[in-house]
Amino acid sequence: MPSEKHDRTYFQSRLREEVDRARRYEREFSLLIFEAVPAMDGIPIRKKLEFALDAVASQLRASDVVARVFDDTIAALLVEADDQGAHDALFRIRNKLTAQAGRWQVTTYCFPRDRADIENSAVLRAA
């Protein structure tokens, strides 16, 4: 069953919960950030984001959280996924994403290794 698509407010709330849970129980999780790359692909950004949201959500688990967090950015919270889990998810997503929605810059974070980057990220801090 694919992941549902959410808004930034819900995503931030779930990310904070996951950070707290990961600290408390020493569990890993991963965060994937997809930023649209301006290109001459002719796809309007609104359409690009719609395609990308569907592509990302369709390749993740129902327990994962996917959201449009900025006008050009999608974030995915992979609950209890380590570096290998993030790599596997990106492998599933990559071809479908680029085929439907052009080029994207992808950044991955894994808690606890990237704890400071996650806790200080614009995705978590944006109002």
C-alpha positions in Angstrom: 0.0 0.0 0.0 1.6 3.3 -1.0 2.3 6.2 1.3 -0.3 9.0 1.6 0.6 12.6 0.6 0.6 15.3 3.3 1.2 19.0 3.8 4.3 20.6 5.4 2.6 21.2 8.8 1.8 17.5 9.2 5.2 16.5 7.9 7.0 18.7 10.4 4.9 17.3 13.2 5.6 13.7 12.2 9.3 14.5 11.8 9.5 16.0 15.3 7.8 12.9 16.7 10.2 10.6 14.8 13.3 12.5 16.0 12.0 12.2 19.6 11.2 8.5 19.2 14.5 7.8 17.5 16.4 9.5 20.4 14.4 7.7 23.1 14.7 4.2 21.6 17.9 4.6 19.6 16.2 3.8 16.3 17.2 4.9 12.9 15.2 6.7 10.3 15.9 8.4 7.0 14.9 11.6 5.3 14.8 12.1 1.6 14.6 15.6 0.2 13.7 16.0 -3.5 14.3 19.5 -5.0 13.1 20.3 -8.5 16.0 21.2 -10.8 15.0 24.0 -13.2 15.4 22.5 -16.7 14.4 22.9 -20.2 12.1 19.9 -20.0 9.0 22.1 -20.6 7.2 20.8 -17.5 5.6 23.6 -15.4 6.7 23.4 -11.8 3.2 22.8 -10.5 2.8 19.7 -12.8 6.3 18.6 -12.0 5.5 18.6 -8.2 2.2 16.7 -8.8 3.9 14.0 -10.8 6.8 13.8 -8.3 4.4 13.5 -5.3 2.6 10.6 -7.0 5.9 8.9 -8.0 7.5 9.2 -4.6 4.4 8.2 -2.6 3.7 5.2 -4.9 7.1 3.7 -4.2 7.1 4.0 -0.4 5.4 2.2 2.5 2.1 3.3 4.1 4.1 4.0 7.3 6.3 6.5 5.5 5.4 10.2 5.3 5.5 12.1 2.0 4.8 15.8 1.7 5.2 18.9 -0.5 7.2 21.0 1.9 8.1 24.0 -0.3 7.0 25.2 -3.8 9.8 23.2 -5.4 10.5 20.5 -2.7 9.2 17.2 -1.6 10.3 15.4 1.5 9.9 11.8 2.5 10.3 10.4 6.1 11.3 6.8 6.0 10.3 5.4 9.4 12.9 2.9 10.8 14.9 3.0 7.6 18.7 3.0 7.7 21.1 4.1 5.0 20.4 0.9 3.0 16.7 1.4 3.3 17.1 5.0 2.0 19.2 3.7 -0.9 16.7 1.0 -1.7 13.9 3.5 -1.7 15.8 5.9 -4.0 16.5 3.0 -6.4 12.7 2.3 -6.6 11.8 6.0 -7.0 14.6 7.3 -9.3 13.4 5.9 -12.7 9.8 6.6 -12.2 10.5 10.1 -10.9 12.7 11.2 -13.7 10.5 9.6 -16.4 7.4 11.5 -15.1 8.8 14.7 -13.6 12.2 15.6 -15.1 15.4 16.2 -13.1 15.6 16.4 -9.3 18.4 17.1 -6.8 18.1 14.5 -4.0 19.6 14.7 -0.5 19.5 11.9 2.0 19.9 12.0 5.7 20.0 9.2 8.2 19.3 9.6 11.9 21.4 9.5 14.2 24.4 10.1 11.9 22.9 13.3 10.4 21.1 14.3 13.5 22.3 17.9 13.5 21.5 18.4 9.8 18.0 17.0 10.3 17.3 19.1 13.5 18.5 22.3 11.8 17.0 21.7 8.4 14.7 24.2 6.7 12.2 21.4 6.3 11.8 21.1 10.0 12.2 24.8 10.9 10.1 26.5 8.2 7.0 28.3 9.4 
